[in-house]
Amino acid sequence: MSVTKNGFPRVVLKKDIKRRILNGHPWVYDNEIERIEGNPEDGSLVDVYTFAGQFIGRGYINRLSRITIRLLTRRPEEIDSDFWKRKIVDALRNRYHFVKEDAFRVLFGEADGVPGLIVDKFSSYLVLQVNTLGIYKRLESIVPVLIETLNPTGIFVIMEGSSVQKEGLKEEKHWIFGSGPELIPFEVNGLKFLADLRGQKTGAFLDQRENARMLSNFAQGRVCLDCFSYTGNFGMHLLKGGAKFVTFVDYSERAIEVAREIAKLNNFTNCDFVIANAFDFLKKLYGESKLFDLIVLDPPSFAKSAANRESAYKGYKEINYRSMKLLRNDGILATSSCTQVISQQEFENILIDAGTDARVIMRILHRGGQPLDHPQVYNILETMYLKFFVLQISHL
Ligand SMILES: C[S@@+](CC[C@H](N)C(=O)[O-])C[C@H]1O[C@@H](n2cnc3c(N)ncnc32)[C@H](O)[C@@H]1O
């Protein structure tokens, strides 16, 4: 580790800041800052100090964002190629056996000490989700290290969504190294998949692959519904596990088109595909005789901030209630929430509430969550977002 002789512009925090930052959280909000010395350019490095003058850490600044500084290190060290290499090597070490898989998340932002950067690996390609100006400005030093450590055929960069706008960045998507197909083939649990570079997030949701593999144990002979399916991760696992039939539902035409392609790649024919709003789809079936033996719910985040928790609560209750009603007796409900501002306990309370109204007994078959390559850090609550339950539903 090389230590810089002269520090970077100093940012001094207010006297009464919460212990959150001192206890390991990397974010400094605008209202926690007493003064910024030396007028640093947005995206550049700064050194953060307590009001009493104690060095806290080094990170990058962006005055446009409410999260004005994201700390990269707690030491006065250089943020150079060696630094990024250490971060990648540490992250790979922490993935244990996952590094042998064809597809996994290499870096998960704050949880791996690289705030603002997500890197997913799909076979020999890397897809980067860049969420901050500070990371955007450092891509020139990060990309060569990714090439050196992981030897990819191509690296694709995605900058889109509300976080990018908040950082004052322009939305863009492009190959930054090499090139590759729009649909990148990769394998998960012996199944063929495609990461869609015109699709959502990095092209595929890798966070549910362990939960899907586990759920496939319950598939044999069952008629299943994969609701909010995206390109069909859960349903494909169910078909591999011996499901009798799977219906995939998503409102994204593109996602369903790719799901059809993936089913073909795996030679699955006992399935159908519906482009529909899942809320309307579940409502329309309501009251019909019990149609499914197993239902998967994996909706998008229903609330970005605590202010919308109420509506998220209503949304979760509705889809879970309706699904419970649509299941045959002793059927299985696999239900997820990726809304970070709803805790595991709160999500369980919603399920209990829905179950009470639906007049069912709910037996917990499995509690899942995030896989090792989406690390959860207690000191950084924002890294903990995925809840997953497999419930057996028996009608009273
Ligand atoms: C978290 S993703 C699902 C990921 C998928 N289960 C997987 O493991 O790859 C949520 C999906 O819900 C879809 N979606 C969002 N709102 C919807 C709605 N109201 N009706 C149907 N689909 C919706 C999105 O298009 C997206 O594909």
PDBQT file of the ligand as one rigid body, heavy atoms in Angstrom, charges set to zero:
ROOT
HETATM    1  C1  LIG A 401     -37.027  -8.210 -10.078  1.00  0.00    +0.000 C 
HETATM    2  S1  LIG A 401     -37.484  -8.426 -11.754  1.00  0.00    +0.000 S 
HETATM    3  C2  LIG A 401     -37.770 -10.146 -11.861  1.00  0.00    +0.000 C 
HETATM    4  C3  LIG A 401     -36.516 -10.959 -11.946  1.00  0.00    +0.000 C 
HETATM    5  C4  LIG A 401     -36.693 -12.408 -12.274  1.00  0.00    +0.000 C 
HETATM    6  N1  LIG A 401     -37.574 -13.089 -11.337  1.00  0.00    +0.000 N 
HETATM    7  C5  LIG A 401     -35.340 -13.111 -12.299  1.00  0.00    +0.000 C 
HETATM    8  O1  LIG A 401     -35.005 -13.828 -11.323  1.00  0.00    +0.000 OA
HETATM    9  O2  LIG A 401     -34.619 -12.921 -13.267  1.00  0.00    +0.000 OA
HETATM   10  C6  LIG A 401     -39.068  -7.732 -11.830  1.00  0.00    +0.000 C 
HETATM   11  C7  LIG A 401     -39.784  -7.884 -13.146  1.00  0.00    +0.000 C 
HETATM   12  O3  LIG A 401     -41.114  -7.410 -12.974  1.00  0.00    +0.000 OA
HETATM   13  C8  LIG A 401     -41.542  -6.790 -14.187  1.00  0.00    +0.000 C 
HETATM   14  N2  LIG A 401     -42.664  -5.925 -13.785  1.00  0.00    +0.000 N 
HETATM   15  C9  LIG A 401     -42.632  -4.772 -13.068  1.00  0.00    +0.000 A 
HETATM   16  N3  LIG A 401     -43.885  -4.344 -12.799  1.00  0.00    +0.000 NA
HETATM   17  C10 LIG A 401     -44.729  -5.245 -13.360  1.00  0.00    +0.000 A 
HETATM   18  C11 LIG A 401     -46.139  -5.374 -13.425  1.00  0.00    +0.000 A 
HETATM   19  N4  LIG A 401     -46.946  -4.487 -12.835  1.00  0.00    +0.000 N 
HETATM   20  N5  LIG A 401     -46.644  -6.430 -14.078  1.00  0.00    +0.000 NA
HETATM   21  C12 LIG A 401     -45.857  -7.346 -14.675  1.00  0.00    +0.000 A 
HETATM   22  N6  LIG A 401     -44.506  -7.277 -14.638  1.00  0.00    +0.000 NA
HETATM   23  C13 LIG A 401     -43.952  -6.246 -13.999  1.00  0.00    +0.000 A 
HETATM   24  C14 LIG A 401     -40.322  -6.113 -14.738  1.00  0.00    +0.000 C 
HETATM   25  O4  LIG A 401     -40.444  -5.955 -16.140  1.00  0.00    +0.000 OA
HETATM   26  C15 LIG A 401     -39.213  -7.118 -14.337  1.00  0.00    +0.000 C 
HETATM   27  O5  LIG A 401     -38.998  -7.996 -15.382  1.00  0.00    +0.000 OA
ENDROOT
TORSDOF 0
